[in-house]
Amino acid sequence: MNTVLLMLSLIATAQGLRCMTCENARSHEDCDSQGVMRECLENELSCAIEERKVNYGPGRLIFKHCKQPLACNNNYIQNDRPAWWPIQCNDKFPNSVCRCCCFEDECNIGHERCFGKAAISCGNQEDVRGGITTCSDGNRFRSKCDFQCQAPAQIYPPDSSSSVCLEDGSWSKPAPCCANPCPALAVVDLVIILDSSSSVGEAGWQTLLSFTRSLLSLYTLGNNSVEVAVVRYNAEVDTDNIIPLDNGFNRDELFAAISSLPYDGSGTRTGNAINFTREFILENGHGHREFAHDLVVVLTDGRSQDDVAVPARLLRERGVMTYAIGIRPDQAPDNFDIRNDLLNIAGSEDHFFVVEDGFSRLNADFAEEITREICSDPCGLTPHL
């Protein structure tokens, strides 16, 4: 008799799996607050969640219910996914659905316990500068963000047109930029600082001017692309023959003005010329454009007689990209070394060049080499937006 009573008691108290049920809820919170907790049938041994998106709209519809494990397994088979991933998603256009099954009481309340990795989110994906960012599911796990640029700008790096939110909460690739083709369509206020000290000599000076024209010939010059200023210096800055950014010259007129720059003087106060560039050439009111990036290129054949580190650092603190080209004279003594000055000017090993063979190497090929380095990160030469 006791055995019969015990069996009857077990039958009376046994309960089925308990799952939240709702249809067409606008969020998990709405579903859980307005839905009904239901005891499932004997063959419904799992709780399920469906998240549906219609026409790739920003919202989703939430469905929760009891489900047979066999139906859950069929979902797994029908929708490809990594073996470790518990979610079954079908991202067909224009509608999509993601499903998940779990097997404990009330495990489909919220979404974390059922979806597991669906609770993972990455940091907000940055909008691509100068373009459009479109994400399939915000910053949630498995969301894919696609980046597009408006012509003529192009995605850079070229293999960064999309990024996916990964299991570890990071994006598979950082947001790219929309970069104009460089050098052709770079948007830059370019200042060239030329050393005309006595060690350069008349022949060397003419080579410097020829090299400057070769360098500039690689860029598109104009109000919406590259504007050019040229500063000549020795012990002092030649303020009588400055070519400012707002010179108003077309290409031929600019090249003629460069060719007519005089050569004379002694002394090499490069720091003074850099300070002049920061305080005058790159100040608003002298042709400096707020939307353009700033690039300063210094050409010198000797060690500076004043400090260059602080003036160059002050330039870079304003966001100016600095490059330095040092010409080692043909007859320079063995202990002649301007690398330290060049590094202080450029701020990086990648931003300075030493010409070991004197002025003869300052030719069109070398201008292209310099330009390839300057354009190695075209994101730094796109307009400020």
C-alpha positions as CSV (number, residue, x, y, z in Angstrom):
1,M,0.0,0.0,0.0
2,N,2.8,2.4,0.8
3,T,4.4,1.7,-2.6
4,V,1.2,2.6,-4.4
5,L,0.8,5.8,-2.4
6,L,4.4,6.8,-3.3
7,M,3.8,6.3,-7.0
8,L,0.6,8.3,-7.0
9,S,2.4,11.1,-5.1
10,L,5.2,11.2,-7.8
11,I,2.6,11.3,-10.6
12,A,0.7,14.1,-8.9
13,T,3.7,16.3,-8.3
14,A,5.7,15.7,-11.5
15,Q,5.8,18.9,-13.7
16,G,6.8,19.5,-17.2
17,L,9.4,22.0,-18.4
18,R,8.4,25.6,-17.8
19,C,9.1,28.1,-20.6
20,M,8.2,31.7,-21.4
21,T,5.7,32.0,-24.3
22,C,5.0,35.1,-26.4
23,E,4.5,36.1,-30.0
24,N,5.5,39.2,-32.0
25,A,7.0,41.0,-29.0
26,R,9.1,44.0,-29.9
27,S,11.9,43.1,-27.4
28,H,12.9,40.5,-24.9
29,E,11.8,42.8,-22.1
30,D,8.3,43.2,-23.6
31,C,8.0,39.4,-24.1
32,D,9.0,38.6,-20.6
33,S,6.7,41.2,-19.0
34,Q,3.7,40.5,-21.1
35,G,4.1,36.9,-22.1
36,V,2.9,33.8,-20.2
37,M,5.0,31.2,-18.3
38,R,3.7,27.9,-19.6
39,E,4.2,24.3,-18.6
40,C,5.3,22.4,-21.7
41,L,3.8,19.1,-23.0
42,E,5.5,15.8,-22.3
43,N,7.3,15.8,-25.7
44,E,8.3,19.5,-25.5
45,L,11.6,19.2,-23.7
46,S,13.2,22.5,-24.6
47,C,12.5,26.2,-24.4
48,A,12.9,28.1,-27.7
49,I,13.6,31.7,-28.8
50,E,13.1,33.1,-32.3
51,E,14.4,36.5,-33.3
52,R,13.0,37.7,-36.6
53,K,14.1,40.7,-38.6
54,V,11.9,41.9,-41.5
55,N,13.3,43.7,-44.5
56,Y,16.6,44.2,-42.6
57,G,14.9,46.9,-40.5
58,P,16.5,48.1,-37.3
59,G,13.9,46.3,-35.0
60,R,13.2,42.6,-34.4
61,L,10.2,40.5,-33.4
62,I,10.6,38.0,-30.5
63,F,8.8,34.7,-30.3
64,K,9.2,32.3,-27.3
65,H,7.6,28.9,-26.8
66,C,8.1,25.3,-25.8
67,K,9.6,23.1,-28.5
68,Q,10.4,19.5,-29.3
69,P,14.1,18.7,-29.2
70,L,13.8,17.0,-32.6
71,A,12.6,20.3,-34.1
72,C,15.6,22.1,-32.5
73,N,17.9,19.6,-34.1
74,N,16.4,20.1,-37.5
75,N,17.1,23.8,-37.2
76,Y,20.7,23.0,-36.5
77,I,21.0,20.8,-39.5
78,Q,19.2,23.3,-41.8
79,N,21.3,26.3,-40.9
80,D,25.1,26.2,-41.4
81,R,27.1,27.4,-38.4
82,P,30.4,26.7,-36.6
83,A,30.2,23.6,-34.6
84,W,30.7,25.5,-31.3
85,W,27.9,28.0,-32.0
86,P,24.5,27.1,-30.4
87,I,22.5,29.6,-32.5
88,Q,20.9,28.7,-35.8
89,C,20.6,31.8,-38.0
90,N,19.2,32.1,-41.5
91,D,20.3,35.5,-43.0
92,K,18.3,35.3,-46.2
93,F,17.3,38.6,-47.9
94,P,15.1,40.4,-47.1
95,N,14.1,38.6,-43.9
96,S,16.2,36.8,-41.4
97,V,15.6,34.6,-38.3
98,C,17.8,33.3,-35.5
99,R,16.7,30.5,-33.3
100,C,18.0,28.9,-30.1
101,C,16.9,26.0,-27.8
102,C,17.7,25.5,-24.1
103,F,16.7,22.8,-21.7
104,E,16.2,24.2,-18.2
105,D,13.1,25.8,-16.6
106,E,12.6,29.4,-17.7
107,C,15.9,29.4,-19.6
108,N,14.3,31.5,-22.4
109,I,13.7,34.5,-20.2
110,G,15.9,37.2,-21.5
111,H,18.3,35.9,-24.2
112,E,21.6,35.3,-22.4
113,R,21.0,31.8,-21.1
114,C,19.6,30.5,-24.4
115,F,21.7,32.3,-27.0
116,G,24.9,32.2,-24.9
117,K,27.3,33.8,-27.3
118,A,24.5,36.1,-28.6
119,A,24.9,38.0,-25.3
120,I,28.4,39.0,-26.5
121,S,28.8,42.4,-27.9
122,C,31.6,44.4,-29.4
123,G,32.3,48.1,-28.8
124,N,30.3,50.4,-31.1
125,Q,31.8,50.1,-34.5
126,E,33.1,53.5,-35.6
127,D,31.6,55.2,-38.6
128,V,34.1,55.0,-41.5
129,R,35.5,58.5,-41.8
130,G,34.2,60.1,-45.0
131,G,31.9,57.2,-45.8
132,I,28.9,55.0,-44.6
133,T,28.9,52.2,-42.1
134,T,26.0,49.6,-42.2
135,C,25.9,46.8,-39.6
136,S,23.6,43.8,-39.9
137,D,22.9,43.6,-36.1
138,G,24.5,46.6,-34.4
139,N,27.4,45.6,-32.2
140,R,26.1,42.2,-31.2
141,F,28.0,38.9,-31.7
142,R,28.2,37.9,-35.4
143,S,27.0,41.3,-36.6
144,K,28.7,42.2,-39.9
145,C,29.5,45.9,-40.6
146,D,30.1,46.9,-44.2
147,F,31.9,50.1,-45.1
148,Q,31.4,52.2,-48.2
149,C,33.1,55.3,-49.5
150,Q,31.9,58.0,-51.9
151,A,34.0,58.3,-55.0
152,P,36.7,59.2,-55.6
153,A,37.6,58.1,-52.1
154,Q,38.4,54.4,-51.6
155,I,38.5,52.1,-48.6
156,Y,41.9,51.9,-47.0
157,P,43.3,49.5,-46.2
158,P,41.9,47.9,-49.3
159,D,41.0,44.6,-47.6
160,S,38.9,46.3,-44.9
161,S,35.5,46.7,-46.5
162,S,33.8,44.7,-43.7
163,S,34.3,43.7,-40.1
164,V,32.6,41.0,-37.9
165,C,31.9,41.0,-34.2
166,L,33.9,38.1,-32.8
167,E,33.4,35.7,-29.9
168,D,36.0,37.5,-27.8
169,G,34.1,40.8,-28.1
170,S,36.4,42.4,-30.6
171,W,35.9,43.4,-34.2
172,S,37.7,41.3,-36.8
173,K,39.1,44.4,-38.3
174,P,39.3,48.1,-37.2
175,A,37.2,50.6,-39.0
176,P,39.0,51.8,-42.2
177,C,39.0,55.3,-43.6
178,C,37.9,56.6,-47.0
179,A,41.1,57.8,-48.5
180,N,41.6,59.8,-51.6
181,P,44.1,58.3,-54.1
182,C,47.5,59.5,-53.1
183,P,49.4,61.5,-54.4
184,A,46.9,62.3,-57.1
185,L,44.1,63.5,-54.9
186,A,45.7,64.1,-51.6
187,V,44.2,67.1,-49.7
188,V,47.3,68.7,-48.0
189,D,48.8,72.1,-47.1
190,L,52.4,71.2,-48.0
191,V,55.3,73.4,-46.8
192,I,58.8,72.8,-48.3
193,I,61.6,74.2,-46.2
194,L,64.9,74.7,-48.2
195,D,68.3,75.1,-46.7
196,S,70.3,77.7,-48.7
197,S,73.4,77.8,-46.5
198,S,76.8,78.4,-48.0
199,S,77.6,74.6,-48.0
200,V,74.9,74.0,-50.5
201,G,76.5,75.9,-53.3
202,E,74.9,77.4,-56.4
203,A,74.9,74.0,-58.2
204,G,73.4,72.2,-55.2
205,W,70.8,75.0,-54.9
206,Q,69.6,74.5,-58.5
207,T,69.4,70.8,-57.8
208,L,67.2,71.5,-54.8
209,L,64.9,73.6,-56.8
210,S,64.7,71.0,-59.6
211,F,63.9,68.3,-57.0
212,T,61.2,70.4,-55.5
213,R,59.5,70.8,-58.8
214,S,59.8,67.1,-59.5
215,L,58.2,66.3,-56.1
216,L,55.3,68.7,-56.7
217,S,54.7,67.4,-60.2
218,L,53.3,64.2,-58.6
219,Y,50.5,66.0,-56.9
220,T,47.3,67.7,-58.1
221,L,47.7,71.3,-57.1
222,G,44.7,73.5,-56.4
223,N,42.2,74.9,-53.8
224,N,40.7,71.5,-53.1
225,S,43.8,69.4,-53.3
226,V,47.4,70.3,-52.6
227,E,48.4,73.9,-51.7
228,V,52.1,74.6,-51.6
229,A,54.3,77.0,-49.6
230,V,58.1,77.3,-49.9
231,V,60.4,78.7,-47.2
232,R,64.1,79.5,-47.9
233,Y,66.4,79.8,-45.0
234,N,70.0,79.9,-43.8
235,A,70.9,81.7,-40.6
236,E,67.6,83.6,-41.0
237,V,64.4,83.0,-42.9
238,D,64.2,84.8,-46.3
239,T,61.0,86.7,-45.6
240,D,61.3,88.7,-48.8
241,N,60.9,85.6,-51.0
242,I,58.4,83.4,-49.3
243,I,55.9,81.5,-51.4
244,P,52.8,81.4,-49.1
245,L,50.0,78.8,-49.2
246,D,47.6,81.4,-50.6
247,N,50.0,82.3,-53.4
248,G,47.2,82.1,-56.1
249,F,49.6,80.6,-58.6
250,N,48.7,78.0,-61.2
251,R,51.2,75.1,-61.7
252,D,53.3,76.9,-64.3
253,E,53.4,80.1,-62.2
254,L,54.3,78.2,-59.0
255,F,57.2,76.4,-60.8
256,A,58.4,79.7,-62.2
257,A,58.4,81.2,-58.7
258,I,60.3,78.3,-57.3
259,S,62.9,78.5,-60.0
260,S,63.5,82.2,-59.3
261,L,64.2,81.7,-55.6
262,P,67.6,83.3,-55.0
263,Y,70.6,81.5,-53.4
264,D,72.8,83.3,-50.9
265,G,73.6,83.3,-47.2
266,S,75.4,81.3,-44.6
267,G,74.4,79.5,-41.4
268,T,72.0,76.7,-40.8
269,R,69.3,77.6,-38.3
270,T,66.8,74.9,-39.2
271,G,64.9,75.2,-35.9
272,N,64.3,78.9,-36.6
273,A,62.8,78.0,-40.0
274,I,60.5,75.4,-38.5
275,N,59.3,77.8,-35.9
276,F,58.6,80.4,-38.6
277,T,56.6,77.8,-40.5
278,R,54.5,77.0,-37.4
279,E,54.0,80.6,-36.3
280,F,53.3,82.2,-39.7
281,I,52.9,79.8,-42.7
282,L,50.5,77.4,-41.0
283,E,48.5,80.1,-39.1
284,N,45.0,80.9,-40.3
285,G,44.9,84.0,-42.4
286,H,47.9,83.0,-44.5
287,G,46.2,80.4,-46.7
288,H,46.1,77.6,-44.2
289,R,42.9,75.4,-44.7
290,E,41.2,73.8,-41.7
291,F,40.0,70.9,-43.8
292,A,43.4,70.0,-45.2
293,H,46.1,68.0,-43.5
294,D,49.5,69.7,-42.9
295,L,52.7,68.3,-44.3
296,V,56.2,69.8,-43.8
297,V,59.2,68.6,-45.7
298,V,62.7,69.9,-44.7
299,L,65.7,69.6,-47.0
300,T,69.1,70.3,-45.6
301,D,72.7,69.4,-46.1
302,G,74.1,70.2,-42.7
303,R,73.7,69.9,-38.9
304,S,71.6,72.7,-37.5
305,Q,73.2,75.5,-35.5
306,D,70.1,75.7,-33.3
307,D,67.7,73.2,-31.7
308,V,65.3,71.4,-34.0
309,A,63.8,68.9,-31.6
310,V,61.4,71.3,-29.8
311,P,60.2,73.3,-32.9
312,A,59.5,70.0,-34.7
313,R,57.7,68.5,-31.7
314,L,55.5,71.6,-31.4
315,L,54.6,71.1,-35.1
316,R,53.7,67.5,-34.6
317,E,51.6,68.3,-31.5
318,R,49.4,70.4,-33.8
319,G,48.9,67.3,-36.0
320,V,51.5,68.2,-38.7
321,M,53.2,65.4,-40.5
322,T,56.9,66.1,-40.7
323,Y,59.6,64.6,-43.1
324,A,63.3,65.4,-43.4
325,I,65.7,64.8,-46.2
326,G,69.4,65.2,-45.4
327,I,72.0,65.5,-48.2
328,R,75.5,64.2,-47.2
329,P,78.0,66.3,-49.2
330,D,80.4,64.4,-51.6
331,Q,83.5,65.4,-49.6
332,A,82.0,65.2,-46.1
333,P,84.4,63.9,-43.4
334,D,83.8,60.5,-41.9
335,N,82.4,61.9,-38.7
336,F,79.7,64.0,-40.6
337,D,76.4,62.7,-39.4
338,I,73.1,64.5,-39.5
339,R,70.9,61.5,-38.7
340,N,70.1,62.8,-35.2
341,D,68.9,66.1,-36.5
342,L,66.9,64.4,-39.2
343,L,65.2,62.1,-36.6
344,N,64.4,65.0,-34.4
345,I,62.8,66.9,-37.3
346,A,60.9,63.9,-38.7
347,G,60.0,62.3,-35.4
348,S,60.2,58.8,-36.9
349,E,62.7,56.5,-38.6
350,D,60.3,56.1,-41.5
351,H,60.0,59.9,-42.0
352,F,63.6,60.8,-42.8
353,F,66.0,60.0,-45.6
354,V,69.8,60.4,-45.9
355,V,71.1,61.0,-49.4
356,E,74.6,59.6,-49.3
357,D,75.8,60.6,-52.8
358,G,75.4,64.3,-52.5
359,F,73.0,66.4,-54.5
360,S,73.2,64.2,-57.6
361,R,70.7,61.7,-56.2
362,L,68.0,64.4,-55.8
363,N,66.2,63.4,-59.0
364,A,62.7,62.4,-60.2
365,D,63.1,58.8,-59.1
366,F,64.0,59.9,-55.6
367,A,60.9,62.2,-55.6
368,E,58.8,59.2,-56.3
369,E,60.4,57.2,-53.5
370,I,59.7,60.0,-51.0
371,T,56.1,60.3,-52.3
372,R,55.5,56.5,-51.9
373,E,56.5,56.8,-48.2
374,I,54.3,59.9,-47.7
375,C,51.4,58.1,-49.3
376,S,51.9,54.8,-47.4
377,D,49.1,55.8,-45.1
378,P,46.6,57.8,-47.2
379,C,44.2,58.0,-44.3
380,G,46.5,60.7,-42.9
381,L,46.1,62.8,-46.1
382,T,42.3,62.8,-46.4
383,P,40.3,65.9,-45.7
384,H,39.3,66.7,-42.1
385,L,35.5,66.2,-42.0
